């Protein structure tokens, strides 16, 4: 469970710093004209998915020990891990909301404000 928390916490950081491998086929074919719209769509989809995951993790964390959320052999309660995952997912969703807002403010810019060099 600790590894899941560490990885999820690192996702927001990696997404912001450009730490993921990506291929810009749409940018190469359509340029900024196309990516203006695809960035909006992808960020909206990401926000919805992360919001749903945040909600589901929060509900699991609220149930906690009463629902049997612990390991079978050592009886380690999962509730703190669910809360940490909830915070990590919510942070990543908030980051995407901020990027969406900045992207909309810079919609007419010649260069993508989040383009990594």
Jmol script that loads the backbone (N, CA, C; Angstrom):
load data "model"
ATOM      1  N   UNK A   1       0.820  -1.190   0.000  1.00  0.00           N
ATOM      2  CA  UNK A   1       0.000   0.000   0.000  1.00  0.00           C
ATOM      3  C   UNK A   1       0.869   1.261   0.000  1.00  0.00           C
ATOM      4  N   UNK A   2       1.996   1.191   0.676  1.00  0.00           N
ATOM      5  CA  UNK A   2       2.880   2.363   0.719  1.00  0.00           C
ATOM      6  C   UNK A   2       3.388   2.714  -0.667  1.00  0.00           C
ATOM      7  N   UNK A   3       3.700   1.695  -1.452  1.00  0.00           N
ATOM      8  CA  UNK A   3       4.193   1.935  -2.807  1.00  0.00           C
ATOM      9  C   UNK A   3       3.126   2.615  -3.659  1.00  0.00           C
ATOM     10  N   UNK A   4       1.873   2.202  -3.511  1.00  0.00           N
ATOM     11  CA  UNK A   4       0.781   2.835  -4.265  1.00  0.00           C
ATOM     12  C   UNK A   4       0.659   4.307  -3.913  1.00  0.00           C
ATOM     13  N   UNK A   5       0.808   4.631  -2.641  1.00  0.00           N
ATOM     14  CA  UNK A   5       0.726   6.024  -2.207  1.00  0.00           C
ATOM     15  C   UNK A   5       1.883   6.833  -2.784  1.00  0.00           C
ATOM     16  N   UNK A   6       3.081   6.277  -2.762  1.00  0.00           N
ATOM     17  CA  UNK A   6       4.253   6.974  -3.291  1.00  0.00           C
ATOM     18  C   UNK A   6       4.108   7.218  -4.793  1.00  0.00           C
ATOM     19  N   UNK A   7       3.676   6.200  -5.521  1.00  0.00           N
ATOM     20  CA  UNK A   7       3.526   6.332  -6.976  1.00  0.00           C
ATOM     21  C   UNK A   7       2.445   7.352  -7.310  1.00  0.00           C
ATOM     22  N   UNK A   8       1.306   7.291  -6.640  1.00  0.00           N
ATOM     23  CA  UNK A   8       0.235   8.239  -6.941  1.00  0.00           C
ATOM     24  C   UNK A   8       0.649   9.654  -6.578  1.00  0.00           C
ATOM     25  N   UNK A   9       1.379   9.810  -5.489  1.00  0.00           N
ATOM     26  CA  UNK A   9       1.867  11.135  -5.124  1.00  0.00           C
ATOM     27  C   UNK A   9       2.840  11.687  -6.140  1.00  0.00           C
ATOM     28  N   UNK A  10       3.597  10.807  -6.786  1.00  0.00           N
ATOM     29  CA  UNK A  10       4.574  11.240  -7.780  1.00  0.00           C
ATOM     30  C   UNK A  10       3.932  11.544  -9.137  1.00  0.00           C
ATOM     31  N   UNK A  11       2.719  11.079  -9.377  1.00  0.00           N
ATOM     32  CA  UNK A  11       2.073  11.320 -10.670  1.00  0.00           C
ATOM     33  C   UNK A  11       1.845  12.805 -10.937  1.00  0.00           C
ATOM     34  N   UNK A  12       1.347  13.520  -9.946  1.00  0.00           N
ATOM     35  CA  UNK A  12       1.116  14.960 -10.138  1.00  0.00           C
ATOM     36  C   UNK A  12       2.429  15.679 -10.399  1.00  0.00           C
ATOM     37  N   UNK A  13       3.467  15.312  -9.668  1.00  0.00           N
ATOM     38  CA  UNK A  13       4.777  15.937  -9.865  1.00  0.00           C
ATOM     39  C   UNK A  13       5.322  15.615 -11.262  1.00  0.00           C
ATOM     40  N   UNK A  14       5.250  14.355 -11.652  1.00  0.00           N
ATOM     41  CA  UNK A  14       5.741  13.955 -12.977  1.00  0.00           C
ATOM     42  C   UNK A  14       4.953  14.597 -14.102  1.00  0.00           C
ATOM     43  N   UNK A  15       3.643  14.716 -13.920  1.00  0.00           N
ATOM     44  CA  UNK A  15       2.824  15.372 -14.933  1.00  0.00           C
ATOM     45  C   UNK A  15       3.152  16.838 -15.088  1.00  0.00           C
ATOM     46  N   UNK A  16       3.450  17.491 -13.998  1.00  0.00           N
ATOM     47  CA  UNK A  16       3.771  18.922 -14.038  1.00  0.00           C
ATOM     48  C   UNK A  16       5.164  19.182 -14.588  1.00  0.00           C
ATOM     49  N   UNK A  17       6.106  18.304 -14.301  1.00  0.00           N
ATOM     50  CA  UNK A  17       7.494  18.491 -14.724  1.00  0.00           C
ATOM     51  C   UNK A  17       7.796  17.903 -16.100  1.00  0.00           C
ATOM     52  N   UNK A  18       6.801  17.270 -16.731  1.00  0.00           N
ATOM     53  CA  UNK A  18       7.033  16.663 -18.041  1.00  0.00           C
ATOM     54  C   UNK A  18       7.828  15.377 -17.941  1.00  0.00           C
ATOM     55  N   UNK A  19       7.600  14.635 -16.891  1.00  0.00           N
ATOM     56  CA  UNK A  19       8.363  13.423 -16.644  1.00  0.00           C
ATOM     57  C   UNK A  19       7.825  12.187 -17.334  1.00  0.00           C
ATOM     58  N   UNK A  20       6.777  12.300 -18.120  1.00  0.00           N
ATOM     59  CA  UNK A  20       6.196  11.148 -18.788  1.00  0.00           C
ATOM     60  C   UNK A  20       6.601  11.128 -20.255  1.00  0.00           C
ATOM     61  N   UNK A  21       6.738   9.949 -20.792  1.00  0.00           N
ATOM     62  CA  UNK A  21       7.057   9.796 -22.208  1.00  0.00           C
ATOM     63  C   UNK A  21       5.775  10.051 -23.003  1.00  0.00           C
ATOM     64  N   UNK A  22       5.879  10.901 -24.006  1.00  0.00           N
ATOM     65  CA  UNK A  22       4.726  11.174 -24.853  1.00  0.00           C
ATOM     66  C   UNK A  22       5.197  11.452 -26.280  1.00  0.00           C
ATOM     67  N   UNK A  23       4.307  11.199 -27.210  1.00  0.00           N
ATOM     68  CA  UNK A  23       4.587  11.441 -28.621  1.00  0.00           C
ATOM     69  C   UNK A  23       3.584  12.483 -29.101  1.00  0.00           C
ATOM     70  N   UNK A  24       4.083  13.566 -29.636  1.00  0.00           N
ATOM     71  CA  UNK A  24       3.220  14.655 -30.077  1.00  0.00           C
ATOM     72  C   UNK A  24       2.861  14.528 -31.554  1.00  0.00           C
ATOM     73  N   UNK A  25       2.091  13.509 -31.860  1.00  0.00           N
ATOM     74  CA  UNK A  25       1.676  13.298 -33.249  1.00  0.00           C
ATOM     75  C   UNK A  25       0.688  14.386 -33.671  1.00  0.00           C
ATOM     76  N   UNK A  26      -0.273  14.683 -32.794  1.00  0.00           N
ATOM     77  CA  UNK A  26      -1.256  15.711 -33.140  1.00  0.00           C
ATOM     78  C   UNK A  26      -0.605  17.077 -33.306  1.00  0.00           C
ATOM     79  N   UNK A  27       0.366  17.387 -32.459  1.00  0.00           N
ATOM     80  CA  UNK A  27       1.064  18.667 -32.582  1.00  0.00           C
ATOM     81  C   UNK A  27       1.876  18.726 -33.870  1.00  0.00           C
ATOM     82  N   UNK A  28       2.450  17.597 -34.270  1.00  0.00           N
ATOM     83  CA  UNK A  28       3.247  17.563 -35.499  1.00  0.00           C
ATOM     84  C   UNK A  28       2.363  17.695 -36.736  1.00  0.00           C
ATOM     85  N   UNK A  29       1.177  17.112 -36.679  1.00  0.00           N
ATOM     86  CA  UNK A  29       0.281  17.141 -37.844  1.00  0.00           C
ATOM     87  C   UNK A  29      -0.526  18.434 -37.909  1.00  0.00           C
ATOM     88  N   UNK A  30      -1.154  18.800 -36.789  1.00  0.00           N
ATOM     89  CA  UNK A  30      -2.055  19.954 -36.819  1.00  0.00           C
ATOM     90  C   UNK A  30      -1.530  21.200 -36.160  1.00  0.00           C
ATOM     91  N   UNK A  31      -0.435  21.075 -35.440  1.00  0.00           N
ATOM     92  CA  UNK A  31       0.132  22.240 -34.772  1.00  0.00           C
ATOM     93  C   UNK A  31      -0.728  22.709 -33.609  1.00  0.00           C
ATOM     94  N   UNK A  32      -0.510  23.909 -33.223  1.00  0.00           N
ATOM     95  CA  UNK A  32      -1.207  24.495 -32.074  1.00  0.00           C
ATOM     96  C   UNK A  32      -2.705  24.631 -32.331  1.00  0.00           C
ATOM     97  N   UNK A  33      -3.094  24.761 -33.606  1.00  0.00           N
ATOM     98  CA  UNK A  33      -4.526  24.853 -33.951  1.00  0.00           C
ATOM     99  C   UNK A  33      -5.297  23.664 -33.395  1.00  0.00           C
ATOM    100  N   UNK A  34      -4.741  22.470 -33.537  1.00  0.00           N
ATOM    101  CA  UNK A  34      -5.417  21.247 -33.115  1.00  0.00           C
ATOM    102  C   UNK A  34      -5.250  21.009 -31.613  1.00  0.00           C
ATOM    103  N   UNK A  35      -4.051  21.217 -31.111  1.00  0.00           N
ATOM    104  CA  UNK A  35      -3.794  20.899 -29.704  1.00  0.00           C
ATOM    105  C   UNK A  35      -4.542  21.806 -28.737  1.00  0.00           C
ATOM    106  N   UNK A  36      -4.957  22.978 -29.194  1.00  0.00           N
ATOM    107  CA  UNK A  36      -5.782  23.837 -28.329  1.00  0.00           C
ATOM    108  C   UNK A  36      -7.032  23.093 -27.884  1.00  0.00           C
ATOM    109  N   UNK A  37      -7.649  22.414 -28.826  1.00  0.00           N
ATOM    110  CA  UNK A  37      -8.911  21.726 -28.555  1.00  0.00           C
ATOM    111  C   UNK A  37      -8.696  20.363 -27.906  1.00  0.00           C
ATOM    112  N   UNK A  38      -7.698  19.631 -28.364  1.00  0.00           N
ATOM    113  CA  UNK A  38      -7.459  18.311 -27.771  1.00  0.00           C
ATOM    114  C   UNK A  38      -6.986  18.422 -26.323  1.00  0.00           C
ATOM    115  N   UNK A  39      -6.215  19.449 -26.009  1.00  0.00           N
ATOM    116  CA  UNK A  39      -5.772  19.647 -24.622  1.00  0.00           C
ATOM    117  C   UNK A  39      -6.968  19.875 -23.700  1.00  0.00           C
ATOM    118  N   UNK A  40      -7.931  20.642 -24.152  1.00  0.00           N
ATOM    119  CA  UNK A  40      -9.129  20.896 -23.350  1.00  0.00           C
ATOM    120  C   UNK A  40      -9.882  19.589 -23.109  1.00  0.00           C
ATOM    121  N   UNK A  41     -10.085  18.824 -24.168  1.00  0.00           N
ATOM    122  CA  UNK A  41     -10.829  17.564 -24.047  1.00  0.00           C
ATOM    123  C   UNK A  41     -10.114  16.574 -23.132  1.00  0.00           C
ATOM    124  N   UNK A  42      -8.820  16.425 -23.309  1.00  0.00           N
ATOM    125  CA  UNK A  42      -8.058  15.462 -22.507  1.00  0.00           C
ATOM    126  C   UNK A  42      -8.032  15.882 -21.042  1.00  0.00           C
ATOM    127  N   UNK A  43      -7.867  17.153 -20.788  1.00  0.00           N
ATOM    128  CA  UNK A  43      -7.845  17.614 -19.390  1.00  0.00           C
ATOM    129  C   UNK A  43      -9.216  17.448 -18.740  1.00  0.00           C
ATOM    130  N   UNK A  44     -10.284  17.713 -19.467  1.00  0.00           N
ATOM    131  CA  UNK A  44     -11.619  17.505 -18.911  1.00  0.00           C
ATOM    132  C   UNK A  44     -11.865  16.035 -18.585  1.00  0.00           C
ATOM    133  N   UNK A  45     -11.468  15.146 -19.476  1.00  0.00           N
ATOM    134  CA  UNK A  45     -11.615  13.710 -19.226  1.00  0.00           C
ATOM    135  C   UNK A  45     -10.784  13.300 -18.008  1.00  0.00           C
ATOM    136  N   UNK A  46      -9.556  13.800 -17.924  1.00  0.00           N
ATOM    137  CA  UNK A  46      -8.700  13.491 -16.787  1.00  0.00           C
ATOM    138  C   UNK A  46      -9.279  13.989 -15.474  1.00  0.00           C
ATOM    139  N   UNK A  47      -9.860  15.192 -15.487  1.00  0.00           N
ATOM    140  CA  UNK A  47     -10.465  15.754 -14.279  1.00  0.00           C
ATOM    141  C   UNK A  47     -11.640  14.898 -13.821  1.00  0.00           C
ATOM    142  N   UNK A  48     -12.472  14.478 -14.758  1.00  0.00           N
ATOM    143  CA  UNK A  48     -13.634  13.654 -14.410  1.00  0.00           C
ATOM    144  C   UNK A  48     -13.180  12.313 -13.824  1.00  0.00           C
ATOM    145  N   UNK A  49     -12.222  11.662 -14.462  1.00  0.00           N
ATOM    146  CA  UNK A  49     -11.743  10.367 -13.977  1.00  0.00           C
ATOM    147  C   UNK A  49     -11.114  10.513 -12.592  1.00  0.00           C
ATOM    148  N   UNK A  50     -10.279  11.513 -12.408  1.00  0.00           N
ATOM    149  CA  UNK A  50      -9.635  11.712 -11.108  1.00  0.00           C
ATOM    150  C   UNK A  50     -10.650  12.107 -10.031  1.00  0.00           C
ATOM    151  N   UNK A  51     -11.659  12.881 -10.390  1.00  0.00           N
ATOM    152  CA  UNK A  51     -12.692  13.246  -9.419  1.00  0.00           C
ATOM    153  C   UNK A  51     -13.478  12.010  -8.980  1.00  0.00           C
ATOM    154  N   UNK A  52     -13.800  11.136  -9.919  1.00  0.00           N
ATOM    155  CA  UNK A  52     -14.500   9.894  -9.563  1.00  0.00           C
ATOM    156  C   UNK A  52     -13.629   8.993  -8.684  1.00  0.00           C
ATOM    157  N   UNK A  53     -12.356   8.889  -9.024  1.00  0.00           N
ATOM    158  CA  UNK A  53     -11.441   8.080  -8.218  1.00  0.00           C
ATOM    159  C   UNK A  53     -11.275   8.675  -6.823  1.00  0.00           C
ATOM    160  N   UNK A  54     -11.195  10.003  -6.739  1.00  0.00           N
ATOM    161  CA  UNK A  54     -11.080  10.669  -5.444  1.00  0.00           C
ATOM    162  C   UNK A  54     -12.314  10.393  -4.590  1.00  0.00           C
ATOM    163  N   UNK A  55     -13.467  10.488  -5.208  1.00  0.00           N
ATOM    164  CA  UNK A  55     -14.712  10.220  -4.482  1.00  0.00           C
ATOM    165  C   UNK A  55     -14.764   8.771  -3.983  1.00  0.00           C
ATOM    166  N   UNK A  56     -14.423   7.821  -4.846  1.00  0.00           N
ATOM    167  CA  UNK A  56     -14.459   6.406  -4.464  1.00  0.00           C
ATOM    168  C   UNK A  56     -13.467   6.112  -3.342  1.00  0.00           C
ATOM    169  N   UNK A  57     -12.277   6.666  -3.423  1.00  0.00           N
ATOM    170  CA  UNK A  57     -11.283   6.457  -2.363  1.00  0.00           C
ATOM    171  C   UNK A  57     -11.724   7.099  -1.052  1.00  0.00           C
ATOM    172  N   UNK A  58     -12.335   8.256  -1.127  1.00  0.00           N
ATOM    173  CA  UNK A  58     -12.833   8.916   0.085  1.00  0.00           C
ATOM    174  C   UNK A  58     -13.907   8.076   0.754  1.00  0.00           C
ATOM    175  N   UNK A  59     -14.797   7.504  -0.048  1.00  0.00           N
ATOM    176  CA  UNK A  59     -15.848   6.653   0.514  1.00  0.00           C
ATOM    177  C   UNK A  59     -15.263   5.408   1.175  1.00  0.00           C
ATOM    178  N   UNK A  60     -14.251   4.824   0.548  1.00  0.00           N
ATOM    179  CA  UNK A  60     -13.583   3.667   1.151  1.00  0.00           C
ATOM    180  C   UNK A  60     -12.891   4.056   2.449  1.00  0.00           C
ATOM    181  N   UNK A  61     -12.258   5.213   2.463  1.00  0.00           N
ATOM    182  CA  UNK A  61     -11.556   5.662   3.672  1.00  0.00           C
ATOM    183  C   UNK A  61     -12.539   5.952   4.804  1.00  0.00           C
ATOM    184  N   UNK A  62     -13.689   6.467   4.483  1.00  0.00           N
ATOM    185  CA  UNK A  62     -14.680   6.773   5.516  1.00  0.00           C
ATOM    186  C   UNK A  62     -15.252   5.512   6.144  1.00  0.00           C
ATOM    187  N   UNK A  63     -15.329   4.444   5.387  1.00  0.00           N
ATOM    188  CA  UNK A  63     -15.873   3.190   5.907  1.00  0.00           C
ATOM    189  C   UNK A  63     -14.870   2.532   6.857  1.00  0.00           C
ATOM    190  N   UNK A  64     -13.611   2.443   6.396  1.00  0.00           N
ATOM    191  CA  UNK A  64     -12.512   1.992   7.234  1.00  0.00           C
ATOM    192  C   UNK A  64     -12.654   0.635   7.875  1.00  0.00           C
ATOM    193  N   UNK A  65     -12.365   0.562   9.147  1.00  0.00           N
ATOM    194  CA  UNK A  65     -12.275  -0.699   9.886  1.00  0.00           C
ATOM    195  C   UNK A  65     -13.616  -1.431   9.923  1.00  0.00           C
ATOM    196  N   UNK A  66     -14.723  -0.686   9.948  1.00  0.00           N
ATOM    197  CA  UNK A  66     -16.052  -1.312  10.014  1.00  0.00           C
ATOM    198  C   UNK A  66     -16.331  -2.182   8.799  1.00  0.00           C
ATOM    199  N   UNK A  67     -15.748  -1.826   7.659  1.00  0.00           N
ATOM    200  CA  UNK A  67     -15.979  -2.577   6.423  1.00  0.00           C
ATOM    201  C   UNK A  67     -14.941  -3.682   6.220  1.00  0.00           C
ATOM    202  N   UNK A  68     -14.080  -3.871   7.191  1.00  0.00           N
ATOM    203  CA  UNK A  68     -13.072  -4.927   7.060  1.00  0.00           C
ATOM    204  C   UNK A  68     -11.909  -4.525   6.192  1.00  0.00           C
ATOM    205  N   UNK A  69     -11.594  -3.239   6.153  1.00  0.00           N
ATOM    206  CA  UNK A  69     -10.504  -2.743   5.321  1.00  0.00           C
ATOM    207  C   UNK A  69      -9.165  -2.883   6.034  1.00  0.00           C
ATOM    208  N   UNK A  70      -8.682  -4.112   6.136  1.00  0.00           N
ATOM    209  CA  UNK A  70      -7.379  -4.362   6.726  1.00  0.00           C
ATOM    210  C   UNK A  70      -6.820  -5.646   6.132  1.00  0.00           C
ATOM    211  N   UNK A  71      -5.517  -5.829   6.250  1.00  0.00           N
ATOM    212  CA  UNK A  71      -4.885  -7.038   5.713  1.00  0.00           C
ATOM    213  C   UNK A  71      -5.301  -8.237   6.547  1.00  0.00           C
ATOM    214  N   UNK A  72      -5.349  -9.395   5.909  1.00  0.00           N
ATOM    215  CA  UNK A  72      -5.808 -10.607   6.580  1.00  0.00           C
ATOM    216  C   UNK A  72      -4.825 -11.113   7.636  1.00  0.00           C
ATOM    217  N   UNK A  73      -3.543 -11.054   7.313  1.00  0.00           N
ATOM    218  CA  UNK A  73      -2.584 -11.680   8.215  1.00  0.00           C
ATOM    219  C   UNK A  73      -2.109 -10.771   9.346  1.00  0.00           C
ATOM    220  N   UNK A  74      -1.859  -9.500   9.106  1.00  0.00           N
ATOM    221  CA  UNK A  74      -1.328  -8.611  10.137  1.00  0.00           C
ATOM    222  C   UNK A  74      -2.356  -7.621  10.669  1.00  0.00           C
ATOM    223  N   UNK A  75      -3.506  -7.593  10.065  1.00  0.00           N
ATOM    224  CA  UNK A  75      -4.572  -6.655  10.415  1.00  0.00           C
ATOM    225  C   UNK A  75      -4.089  -5.208  10.434  1.00  0.00           C
ATOM    226  N   UNK A  76      -3.395  -4.819   9.364  1.00  0.00           N
ATOM    227  CA  UNK A  76      -2.982  -3.434   9.173  1.00  0.00           C
ATOM    228  C   UNK A  76      -4.155  -2.700   8.527  1.00  0.00           C
ATOM    229  N   UNK A  77      -4.621  -1.662   9.159  1.00  0.00           N
ATOM    230  CA  UNK A  77      -5.778  -0.924   8.663  1.00  0.00           C
ATOM    231  C   UNK A  77      -5.383  -0.140   7.410  1.00  0.00           C
ATOM    232  N   UNK A  78      -6.223  -0.189   6.389  1.00  0.00           N
ATOM    233  CA  UNK A  78      -5.963   0.490   5.116  1.00  0.00           C
ATOM    234  C   UNK A  78      -6.418   1.941   5.103  1.00  0.00           C
ATOM    235  N   UNK A  79      -7.158   2.373   6.101  1.00  0.00           N
ATOM    236  CA  UNK A  79      -7.756   3.710   6.098  1.00  0.00           C
ATOM    237  C   UNK A  79      -6.747   4.837   5.863  1.00  0.00           C
ATOM    238  N   UNK A  80      -5.586   4.862   6.534  1.00  0.00           N
ATOM    239  CA  UNK A  80      -4.643   5.953   6.268  1.00  0.00           C
ATOM    240  C   UNK A  80      -4.143   5.964   4.823  1.00  0.00           C
ATOM    241  N   UNK A  81      -3.979   4.781   4.249  1.00  0.00           N
ATOM    242  CA  UNK A  81      -3.530   4.698   2.861  1.00  0.00           C
ATOM    243  C   UNK A  81      -4.598   5.236   1.922  1.00  0.00           C
ATOM    244  N   UNK A  82      -5.857   4.922   2.208  1.00  0.00           N
ATOM    245  CA  UNK A  82      -6.942   5.458   1.386  1.00  0.00           C
ATOM    246  C   UNK A  82      -7.003   6.983   1.474  1.00  0.00           C
ATOM    247  N   UNK A  83      -6.795   7.535   2.663  1.00  0.00           N
ATOM    248  CA  UNK A  83      -6.812   8.990   2.808  1.00  0.00           C
ATOM    249  C   UNK A  83      -5.653   9.626   2.047  1.00  0.00           C
ATOM    250  N   UNK A  84      -4.468   9.012   2.123  1.00  0.00           N
ATOM    251  CA  UNK A  84      -3.318   9.565   1.390  1.00  0.00           C
ATOM    252  C   UNK A  84      -3.533   9.482  -0.116  1.00  0.00           C
ATOM    253  N   UNK A  85      -4.115   8.375  -0.586  1.00  0.00           N
ATOM    254  CA  UNK A  85      -4.425   8.254  -2.012  1.00  0.00           C
ATOM    255  C   UNK A  85      -5.482   9.271  -2.423  1.00  0.00           C
ATOM    256  N   UNK A  86      -6.447   9.513  -1.566  1.00  0.00           N
ATOM    257  CA  UNK A  86      -7.472  10.523  -1.849  1.00  0.00           C
ATOM    258  C   UNK A  86      -6.845  11.894  -2.023  1.00  0.00           C
ATOM    259  N   UNK A  87      -5.937  12.241  -1.129  1.00  0.00           N
ATOM    260  CA  UNK A  87      -5.262  13.540  -1.219  1.00  0.00           C
ATOM    261  C   UNK A  87      -4.419  13.629  -2.485  1.00  0.00           C
ATOM    262  N   UNK A  88      -3.714  12.541  -2.814  1.00  0.00           N
ATOM    263  CA  UNK A  88      -2.875  12.539  -4.025  1.00  0.00           C
ATOM    264  C   UNK A  88      -3.720  12.688  -5.287  1.00  0.00           C
ATOM    265  N   UNK A  89      -4.824  11.971  -5.370  1.00  0.00           N
ATOM    266  CA  UNK A  89      -5.711  12.077  -6.539  1.00  0.00           C
ATOM    267  C   UNK A  89      -6.324  13.465  -6.629  1.00  0.00           C
ATOM    268  N   UNK A  90      -6.747  14.005  -5.498  1.00  0.00           N
ATOM    269  CA  UNK A  90      -7.347  15.341  -5.499  1.00  0.00           C
ATOM    270  C   UNK A  90      -6.321  16.396  -5.914  1.00  0.00           C
ATOM    271  N   UNK A  91      -5.075  16.218  -5.497  1.00  0.00           N
ATOM    272  CA  UNK A  91      -4.014  17.146  -5.892  1.00  0.00           C
ATOM    273  C   UNK A  91      -3.795  17.121  -7.389  1.00  0.00           C
ATOM    274  N   UNK A  92      -3.764  15.925  -7.966  1.00  0.00           N
ATOM    275  CA  UNK A  92      -3.573  15.798  -9.405  1.00  0.00           C
ATOM    276  C   UNK A  92      -4.771  16.394 -10.157  1.00  0.00           C
ATOM    277  N   UNK A  93      -5.984  16.156  -9.660  1.00  0.00           N
ATOM    278  CA  UNK A  93      -7.166  16.739 -10.300  1.00  0.00           C
ATOM    279  C   UNK A  93      -7.121  18.264 -10.228  1.00  0.00           C
ATOM    280  N   UNK A  94      -6.714  18.801  -9.084  1.00  0.00           N
ATOM    281  CA  UNK A  94      -6.598  20.255  -8.939  1.00  0.00           C
ATOM    282  C   UNK A  94      -5.550  20.820  -9.884  1.00  0.00           C
ATOM    283  N   UNK A  95      -4.452  20.093 -10.056  1.00  0.00           N
ATOM    284  CA  UNK A  95      -3.423  20.528 -10.993  1.00  0.00           C
ATOM    285  C   UNK A  95      -3.979  20.582 -12.423  1.00  0.00           C
ATOM    286  N   UNK A  96      -4.776  19.586 -12.800  1.00  0.00           N
ATOM    287  CA  UNK A  96      -5.373  19.577 -14.139  1.00  0.00           C
ATOM    288  C   UNK A  96      -6.386  20.721 -14.298  1.00  0.00           C
ATOM    289  N   UNK A  97      -7.119  21.033 -13.250  1.00  0.00           N
ATOM    290  CA  UNK A  97      -8.057  22.162 -13.305  1.00  0.00           C
ATOM    291  C   UNK A  97      -7.290  23.463 -13.527  1.00  0.00           C
ATOM    292  N   UNK A  98      -6.190  23.627 -12.819  1.00  0.00           N
ATOM    293  CA  UNK A  98      -5.370  24.838 -13.001  1.00  0.00           C
ATOM    294  C   UNK A  98      -4.786  24.902 -14.412  1.00  0.00           C
ATOM    295  N   UNK A  99      -4.297  23.767 -14.904  1.00  0.00           N
ATOM    296  CA  UNK A  99      -3.762  23.747 -16.269  1.00  0.00           C
ATOM    297  C   UNK A  99      -4.850  24.047 -17.291  1.00  0.00           C
ATOM    298  N   UNK A 100      -6.055  23.553 -17.058  1.00  0.00           N
ATOM    299  CA  UNK A 100      -7.168  23.838 -17.962  1.00  0.00           C
ATOM    300  C   UNK A 100      -7.482  25.332 -17.961  1.00  0.00           C
ATOM    301  N   UNK A 101      -7.524  25.931 -16.784  1.00  0.00           N
ATOM    302  CA  UNK A 101      -7.820  27.368 -16.695  1.00  0.00           C
ATOM    303  C   UNK A 101      -6.736  28.196 -17.380  1.00  0.00           C
ATOM    304  N   UNK A 102      -5.480  27.861 -17.151  1.00  0.00           N
ATOM    305  CA  UNK A 102      -4.382  28.592 -17.794  1.00  0.00           C
ATOM    306  C   UNK A 102      -4.413  28.372 -19.298  1.00  0.00           C
ATOM    307  N   UNK A 103      -4.705  27.147 -19.717  1.00  0.00           N
ATOM    308  CA  UNK A 103      -4.803  26.849 -21.142  1.00  0.00           C
ATOM    309  C   UNK A 103      -5.910  27.642 -21.822  1.00  0.00           C
ATOM    310  N   UNK A 104      -7.026  27.816 -21.128  1.00  0.00           N
ATOM    311  CA  UNK A 104      -8.124  28.609 -21.695  1.00  0.00           C
ATOM    312  C   UNK A 104      -7.768  30.091 -21.744  1.00  0.00           C
ATOM    313  N   UNK A 105      -7.029  30.567 -20.740  1.00  0.00           N
ATOM    314  CA  UNK A 105      -6.607  31.977 -20.763  1.00  0.00           C
ATOM    315  C   UNK A 105      -5.590  32.232 -21.874  1.00  0.00           C
ATOM    316  N   UNK A 106      -4.780  31.241 -22.173  1.00  0.00           N
ATOM    317  CA  UNK A 106      -3.748  31.365 -23.216  1.00  0.00           C
ATOM    318  C   UNK A 106      -4.187  30.688 -24.514  1.00  0.00           C
ATOM    319  N   UNK A 107      -5.480  30.618 -24.746  1.00  0.00           N
ATOM    320  CA  UNK A 107      -6.021  29.880 -25.889  1.00  0.00           C
ATOM    321  C   UNK A 107      -5.469  30.387 -27.220  1.00  0.00           C
ATOM    322  N   UNK A 108      -5.317  31.685 -27.355  1.00  0.00           N
ATOM    323  CA  UNK A 108      -4.865  32.267 -28.622  1.00  0.00           C
ATOM    324  C   UNK A 108      -3.359  32.409 -28.734  1.00  0.00           C
ATOM    325  N   UNK A 109      -2.622  31.943 -27.756  1.00  0.00           N
ATOM    326  CA  UNK A 109      -1.162  32.051 -27.786  1.00  0.00           C
ATOM    327  C   UNK A 109      -0.581  31.179 -28.898  1.00  0.00           C
ATOM    328  N   UNK A 110       0.520  31.627 -29.453  1.00  0.00           N
ATOM    329  CA  UNK A 110       1.181  30.876 -30.522  1.00  0.00           C
ATOM    330  C   UNK A 110       1.850  29.605 -30.007  1.00  0.00           C
ATOM    331  N   UNK A 111       2.269  29.652 -28.761  1.00  0.00           N
ATOM    332  CA  UNK A 111       2.991  28.531 -28.159  1.00  0.00           C
ATOM    333  C   UNK A 111       2.182  27.971 -27.005  1.00  0.00           C
ATOM    334  N   UNK A 112       2.173  26.658 -26.864  1.00  0.00           N
ATOM    335  CA  UNK A 112       1.486  25.996 -25.754  1.00  0.00           C
ATOM    336  C   UNK A 112       2.142  26.385 -24.437  1.00  0.00           C
ATOM    337  N   UNK A 113       1.383  26.906 -23.464  1.00  0.00           N
ATOM    338  CA  UNK A 113       2.005  27.332 -22.194  1.00  0.00           C
ATOM    339  C   UNK A 113       2.597  26.187 -21.390  1.00  0.00           C
ATOM    340  N   UNK A 114       2.252  24.951 -21.706  1.00  0.00           N
ATOM    341  CA  UNK A 114       2.759  23.802 -20.958  1.00  0.00           C
ATOM    342  C   UNK A 114       3.699  22.941 -21.788  1.00  0.00           C
ATOM    343  N   UNK A 115       4.162  23.483 -22.884  1.00  0.00           N
ATOM    344  CA  UNK A 115       5.092  22.734 -23.732  1.00  0.00           C
ATOM    345  C   UNK A 115       6.440  22.622 -23.034  1.00  0.00           C
ATOM    346  N   UNK A 116       6.918  21.399 -22.881  1.00  0.00           N
ATOM    347  CA  UNK A 116       8.206  21.168 -22.218  1.00  0.00           C
ATOM    348  C   UNK A 116       9.299  21.141 -23.265  1.00  0.00           C
ATOM    349  N   UNK A 117      10.414  21.693 -22.909  1.00  0.00           N
ATOM    350  CA  UNK A 117      11.510  21.781 -23.879  1.00  0.00           C
ATOM    351  C   UNK A 117      12.529  20.708 -23.686  1.00  0.00           C
TER     352      UNK A 117
END
end "model"
wireframe off; spacefill off
backbone 0.3
color backbone group
